[in-house]
């Protein structure tokens, strides 16, 4: 009998130790290897282009057509025709600069009017770097692409339409250190579904600097300057109507460390459905324009950030509003937003914040702004609802049991603002929720240690 017991105790101890090991694996998730941001291999052939004929190719288009995944097309200084199709994971680079010139206004329809075209429907992930593109309807067209392409260190001067056109793209693309002068749109990403980044770039004289209407992916604008050197009072096609346009976008997005100057609207987040933030951004000299009245009536104008009818979670923080003639932030009919630690220097008697937003300057405790909602967006439920009033605003409770606040302003959360930052969670918040390194694995570990101690005690007894 004693021998049988002696054999059983070590097995129990081993089981307990295995349990501890498994708990350790839960608390420390494995580290995954980093993946490439461009999808381009680093090895491949080098194809050299020189318009003087002293190289492998005289045209960029010919070199790109003969390039394979991983190849590099190196372009020497010179002037080259557009119409360059990119169908592989190639790098097209001009280390000392080169110009790609389009046909301009008077070309016949048979002449290519796009400088670089990433083949539609392909998973190509090219890199374009080091060029000056001029006189093209599109500088880089990546319509309906799925690859992770990159455009960097490139200037687009007076394209007739879009500098970078990424409509319906699905890849995780990047635009870095790009300058655009006088375009209809600098970057147009309507209905883009990938995760993309635009950073360290300057866009001058574009009607819409970044047009991301109905985008469904997550995206970031970082250190981007939008300016109209002529001033927003010029009511012609050169006026900057909207710095960053995200109307109906449903992804999560952010604008950081950026500037919008001499425009009609700084950020348009009208009817957005995703969660978004604007931080450390300056809006200067934002005013009305007759051109805006013609193109986009009756949307608000002369506004720094338009959040009207936005339904996601949103905030504006650490930003400056200087010389804005309308509201600095217009949240008419929006879900509750937060605007904290901002600097407001409105022009004349312009409003600081209107609509459903808790608004405050640096060091202030944010307070709800007076609502100007005359007809807030309707609340949609799956069935009839019952109105319940308990010493406060009425709450519409659909028959499925999910309450929806009615009226222009949502109820204030039961939390205390701290130093202008986000509100802190209520002490009564559910404490049973756990994560991989939360309290549940710790409790199990203690229980396992107690089991081991008990079994060892039995063995010594």
N, C-alpha and C positions, 0 to 999 in steps of 0.2 A: 504493500500500500504506500509506504514511504517513497519507494522508487518511482511509482507511478506519478505521485504528486511532484517529485523533483523534476520529472520530464515535462510536466504541464506548465509550470511556472515560467520557465524561460520563453516558451512559445507565446504566452500572454504578454510578456515584456516586449518581445520582438514586435508583436502586433501593435502595442502602444507606441513604440518608437517609429514604426511605419506610419502610424497616424500623425505623429508630430512632423515627420518628413513631408507628408502630403499637405499638412497645414502650411508648412513653410513654402511649399511650391505655390499655394494659393496666394499667400501674402506677397510674394515677389514674382510678378509676372515676367515672362521671358523677354529679353531684349531682342528686337528684330533688327535685321541688318538694314542699313540705309539703302535707299534705291535712288537711281539716277533721276534728275529732274527733267532731263531732256530726252532720255531714251536713246541717245546716240552713242554708239561704240566709239572708243578713242583711237582705234587702229583703222587703217584703210589706206587707199591710194591718194596721192596728191595730184590734182589736176590744176595746172597753171593757165591763167587767162591773161592775155595782153592784147589790146586793140591794135597794136602795131604789128602783130603777127609774129612776134619773137617769143613764142611760147607754145604750149600744147594746143591752145584754142584761141581764136580771135573773139568769140562771143561767150558771154556767160550762159546763155540759153543752150548752146551746143555742149558745153562742159557739163551742165546740170543734167542734160538728157542722157549723158553717158556715165554718170556717176551712180555708184551703188551704195548701199548702207555702209556707213562708216567712213566714206570718202570725204575729202576736203577739197573744195573748189577755191583756190586762192587767186584773187583778182588784183592785178596790178593797177596803178593809177591810170585813169583814162575815162572816156565817156562811152557808155554802152547802151544798146537798145534794151527795152523791157521785153515783156512777153516770156518771162523766165518761169518755166514750170518745175515745181519741186515735188517729186513723187517718191523720194527715198529719204532715209535718215542721213542727210548730208549737211555739212557745214559750208556755207558760202560766205567767205570773209574777204574783206579788203583791208589788210593791215595798215596800209598807208593812205587809205581813202580811195574811192572811185565813185563816179556818177552814173546813175541809171536814169536816162531821159525818156519821157513819154512823148507821144505825138502832139500834145497840146490841143487847143480848141479846134483847129481846122483839119484834123486828120480824117481820112475816110474810114468807114466802119470796118474795113478789112485789116487795119493796123492795130496790133494789140495795145490796149490802153491800161493794162495792169503791169506794174513792174515785176513783182514776184507773185506767183500763184501757187499756193499749196493745193494739190489736187483734191477736189471735192470728193468726199466719201472715203478718202484714204486714211490710213493710220500713220502717214508719214510724219516724222518729227524732225524737221530741218531747223537749222540755226542760220539766221541772216544777220550779218554784223559788219559795220564799218562803212556804210554807203550814204550817199546823198541822192535822194529820189526826187525828181521834179517833173512836172507836166503830165502826171498820170491820173486817171480817174480813181484808181485804187493803187496805193503804194504796195501793200501786202494784202492779198486776198486769201483768207483761210475759211471761206464759207463751208459749212457742213463738214468740217474735218473732225477727226477723232484723235489725232496725235498730239504730243506735248511739244509743240513748236516754240521757238524763241526768236524775238526780234530785239536786238540791242545795239547801242552805239551808232544809231542811224538817224539822219535828219530827213524829214519830208517837207519839201518846199513847194507851196502852191499846187498841191494836187487838186484836181477838179472836184473830187468827191470825198473819199475817205482815205486817211493815211493808212489805217489798219482796219480791215473789215473781217470780223470774226462772227458773223451772224450764224446762229445754230451750231456753233462749234461745241464739241463734247470733250475735248482734251484739256489737260492742265497746262495751259500755255502761259508765257511770260513776256512782258514788254519792259525793257530796262534801258535807262539812259537814252531816251528818244526825244527828239525835238520835232514839233509840227508847227508850221506856219501857214495860216490861211487855208483851212479845209472846212468842208461842211461838218464832218465829224473827224476828230482825231483818232479815236478808237470807238468803233461801233460793235457792240457785243450783244445785240438784241437776241433773246431766246438762247443765250449761251448756257450750256448745261454743265460744263466742267468747272474746276477750281482754278482760277487764274489770278495773276498779279500784274499790276502796272505800278512801277516805282521809278523814282529818280528821273522824272521826265517833265518837260515843259511844253505846254500847248498854247499857242498864240492865235487869236482870231478865228477860232472854230465856233460854229453855231452851237454845237454840242461837243464838249471836249471828250467826255466819255459817255456813251449812250448804251445803257445796259437794261433797257426796258424788257420786262418779262424774263429776265435771266433767272434760271433755276439753280445754278451752282453757287458755291461759296467763293467770294472774291475779295481782293484787298487792293486799295489804292493807297500808296505810301510815298510821301515826299513828291507829290505831283503839284505843279504850279499851272494854274489856268489864268490867262490874262488876255485882255483885249486892249492893245496899246492905244487905240484910238478913243477908248472910253465908251461906256455903255449908252451914252446919249446919242450915238450915231445910229440912226434908224435905217440901216441898209443891211445887205447880206453879210457884212463884216462884223456885225455885233455878236458878242457871245451871249446866247440866250440862256443856256443852262451849263453850269460847270460840270456837274456830275448828275446824270439823269438815270434814275432807277425805278421809274414808274412800273407798278405791277410786278416788280421782282419778288421772288418767293424764297430765294436762298438766304444764307447768312453772309453779311458783307460788312466791311469796315472801311472808313476813310481816315487816314492818320497823317499827321505832320504835313498837311497840304495847305494850299492857298488858292482862293478864288477871288479875282480882282476885276472890277469893271465889267460886271455881268448883270443879267436880269434876275436870275435865280442861282443861288450857290449850289444847293443840293436839292433835287426833286425826288422825294421818296413817296410820292402820291400813290395811295392805294397799294403800298407794299404789304406783303404777307409774311416776310421772313423777319428774323432778328438782326438788328444792325446797330452800329455805333459810328459816331463822328467824334474824333478826339484830336486835340492839339492842332486845330485847323483855323485859319484866318479867313474871314469874309469881309472884303473891303469894297466900298463904293458899289453896292448892289442896288439897282434902281429900275424903274419902269422903262418900257420901250414900245413904240408903236409897232415895231416888227413882231414883237412877242404877241401883241394883241391879234395880229393877223394869223400867226402860225398856230398858237395854242390857246385860243379862248376856251373857256373863261377861267383858266387856272390862275392861281395867285402869282403875282409878279412883284419884284422889288423885295424879295424875301430871302433871308440867308438859308434857312433849311425849311423846306415844305414837307411836313409829315402828315398832311391832311389825309384822313381815312386810312392811315396805316394800322394794321391789325396785329403786328408782331410786337415783340419786346424791343424797345429802342431807347437810345440815350445820346445826348450831346454833352460833351464835357471838355474842360480845359481849352475852350475855343474862344476866339475873339470876333465880335461883330462890330464893325466900324463903318459908319456912314451908310447904314442900310435904311432905305426910305420906307419900306413896309415893315411887317413884323420880322423881328430877328428869327423867330421860330414860329411857324404856323402849324398847329396840331388840331385844326378843326375836324371834329368827328373821328379822331384817332383813338386807338387804345392808349391807356395811360403811359406816357413817356417821362423821362427824367432829363433835366438840363441843369447840371451842377458845375460849379467852379468855372463859370464862363465870364468873359468881359463883354459888357454891353455898352456901346457908344452909338446909339441910334441917331439917325439924322432927324432933326426937327422933333416933332411930337410922335415919332413912330413907336409902335408897341414893341416891348421886349419879347413877350411870349403871349400867344393866344391859343385857346383850345385846351385840350386835355394833356397838360404837361406840368410837372412839378419843376419850377423854374427858380434858379438862384445864381447870383454872382459868386465869385471866389470868396470863401469865408462865410457866405450866407447859408442859412437853413432853407432849402428849397421849399417853396409853397405852391399849391395848385394855382394856375393862372385862371383868371376869369374866362369862362367858356363863352365863345361867340357862336356856338352851334345853334343855328336856327332849325336845321333839319338833320340831326345826326344820322349816320348810316344805320339802316334797319338791322335789328337782330334777327337772325334766322335760326329756327329750331326745327326739330323733327316732328313736332306735334303741338297741340294746344298747350298753353302755359297758364299758370296761376300766379297772380300778383300777390305778394306777401309784403306787408309793411310792419316793421318792428322798430318803432322810435327812430326812424331814419329813412333814407332813400329806399324806394321800392326795388325789389329784386324779382326779375322774371325767372320762374323756375319751370323749365320744360318738363313734360311728363316723364322723360327719361331720368330725371333727378339731377341734372347738371345745371346749377344756377348760372344765369347770365345777367350781369349788371345792365340796367337800362338808364337812359339819359346821357347827357353829354360828358359827364365826368365819372370815372370809375371810383369805387370806394377806395379810400387810402388804406394801404396794407398796415397791419398791426405790427409796426416795426419802428425803431427809433433811428433817425438819421444821425450819422456820426461824422462830424468834420467835413460835411459836404460830399462824402463818399456814398456808395450804394448803401441802402438800408440794411440793417443787420436782422438776422432771422429771429423770430419770436422764441423766447425760452421754452414755450410749450410745443415747439416743433417736434415731430415724431423722431424719437431717438433710436428706434429699432432698425432704421434703414442702415444697411451696411454696404461697404465696398470691399475690394480685395484686401485692403490693409486696414479695414475698420474693426469694430469691436467683436464681431462674430468669431473670426478666427482666433482672437485672443482668448475668448471664453472657452472655446474648444480646446485650446492649448492647455489652459489651466486644468480643465477636466481630465485631459489625458495625463497630465503630471500627477493628479490625484490618484488615478487608476494605477499608474506605475508604483507610486508610493504604497498603495494598499497591497499590491501583489508582492512587493519586496518585503513588506511587513509580515505577510502570511508566510513567505519563504523562511524568514529569519525565525518565525515562531515555530 
